[in-house]
Amino acid sequence: MDQQIVALILVAALVVIVLLAVAWIAMRQRRRQQLREHFGPEYERVVQEEQGDAGRADRVLAERAERVKKLDIRPLPATARDDFLIRWRRVQERFVDDPAGAVADADALIGEAMEARGYPVGDFEQRAADVSVEHPRVVESYRTAHEIASRDGNSISTEDLRQAMVHYRTLFADLVGESPAGDRVEGRVTERIEEREELRR
């Protein structure tokens, strides 16, 4: 075979390999950007968890998304949603007299809401990972609330418990689609807590 033809074939093959490599890199970068935009702060948290390896973080988050896609996640029927909203307001009102009990109830109620929507409710880390796919902006609130609630009872202040309730409420509102009426209830609960604190002084 003529050497010029061989050279042309080799050059053409090299060009194809370079183009495929460029296309693969561009596709990978586009996928990374999509994951970063979708997961927001959760993306950075997973990168840190993977010791800065963005490629591994991409795989972890893509696997999460695939796992959740296979689940039967569904919106709550209107009656179930209303029931959860009523129960949440009771939990918030209970906070005035029993902050620790209210936080425990909030955690349990979120677990029930997740189960009603079709999320598996195994261990906490798996729950948080699953929730992060459809609720990436609030999953850190869930983690913070859970961390506070898991502390030794003697080392948790009322303010810590209040913060846990605020964080739980952020996820609850996202999961259930809470109406603005919840803000008014929370405002009344805060007023009652402040009144009680004034009476103690």
N, C-alpha and C positions, 0 to 999 in steps of 0.2 A: 504494500500500500504506500502511496506517495507520502513523504514526510510532511508536506504542507497540510494534507488532509488529516493526518494524525494530529498535527499541532492544532488545527482548527477544532477537531473533536475534543481535544483536551481543554482548550480555551472555553469552548461551549459548555463542557461539563463543569468546569470551574465556575463559570458565570452562574450556572443553574444552582450549584452548591451554595455560592455566596448569596444569591437571591433567596433561596430557601432558608438560610441562616438568618438573613435580615428579616424575612417574613415571620419566622419563629420568634425572634427577639421582640419584634413589634407586637405580635399577638400576646406574648407573655407580659409585656409592659402594659398593654391595654387591659388585660385581665387583672393585673395588679392594681391599676388605677380604678377599675370598677369595684374591686374588693375594698380598696381604701375608701372610696366614696360611699359605698354601701354601709360598711361596718364602722366608719368614723373612728372614734377613740378606741373602740374595741380592736381595730386593726393594729394600732400602735401597741396596745397591751399584749396582743398575741406575739407581735414581733419581739417585744422585750422578753416574753415568756420563752421564746425560741432562741434566746441569746443573740438577738439582732439578725437572725437568718430570715430575711424576707421571703425567700423561696419556700422554706419550711412553713412559715406563717401562711403564705398563700395556699399551700396544700391543706393545712389544718382548717382554714376558713372555707375553702372550697368543699372539703369533706363534710363540714358542718352543714353547709347549704344543701348538699346532696342528701344528707341524712334527713333533714327537716322536710325537704321536698317529698320524701317518701311517706311522711306522716300524714295523718288525716286532720290537719289543722283547719278549724272552721270557726266562723264568727259565732258568738253566742246568740241563741234565739232571744227575742225581746223580753220574754217573761223571765228567762234565766238571768239576763243582764240586769233587769230591774231588781230581782231578788238579791243578786250580788251587791248592787248599789246600796240597797237597804241594809244588808248585813255589814257592809263596810262602814256605813254611817254609825251603826251601833258600836262597832269596834272603836271608831274615833271617839265617840262619846264616852266609852268605857275608860279611855286613856286618863281622864281626869281623876278617877278614883283608883285605877289599877294600871299604871303605865306598863309595867313588865308583862302583865297578863294581856293587855291590849296588843303589845308588840308580838307576843306569841300567837295571838288570834289572827293578827294581820298576816303573819307568815303562813299560817295554816289556810287562811282564806285565799291567799294568792295561789297556793298549791292547788286548792279546789278549782279555782278559776282556770288555771292552766290545764288541769285534767279535763274540765268541761269543754275546753277548746280543742282538746286532742293531743296535748303535750304529754309525753311520758313523764312521770314524776318520780324518777329514781333518785340517785344521789344529787346533792346540790350542784356540784360542778357540771354534771351533764345537763341539769335543768337550765343553768345559766347559759351554757353553750347553745342549747336549743333555742332559748329565748333570744339570744343575741342575733339570730338570723333574721327574725322579723321585727325585733325591737332593739336594734343595736344602740340607739341613743339613750336608752334607759337601763340597759343591763348593768351598767356600773352602779347605778342607784340600788339595784337589787343586791349586788355583791356587798355594797357598803352596809345596807340594812342588815343583811344576814350576818356580816362580821360583828356588828354591834350586838345583835340579838344572841350571838353565840358566846359572848364574853361571860365570865364569871359574874353572877348576880351582884356580888358585893362591889364590883369595880365599875358598875354602870350607873351613871348619874341620870337624873330625870331628863336633863338636856340631851344626853346621848340617846335615850329612849325616844325623845321627841324627834330627834334627827332621823332615827331609824324609821319612825312612822312616816315622816315626810318622804324618805327614800322609797319605802314600800308603796306609798300612795302614788308616786310617780309611775312605777311599773303597773300598779293596779289600774290606774286611769288609762294607760296605754293598752293593757290587756282587754279591759272591759269596754272601753270607750265611754268613760264617765262624762256626764253632763256637767256644766258649770255650777250646778246646784251644790256639788261636793265642796266647792271653795267656800260657800257660805257656811256649810256645816263645820268645815275645818276652822273657819274664823270664829264661830261660836265656841267651839271646843277650846281654842287658844285663849279666848276671853275668860272662860270658866277656870282654866288653869291659872291664869294671871290673878283672877279674883281670889282663888284659893291660896295662892302664894302670899297675897297681900294680907289675908286673914291670919296666916301663920306668923307674920312678923309682929 
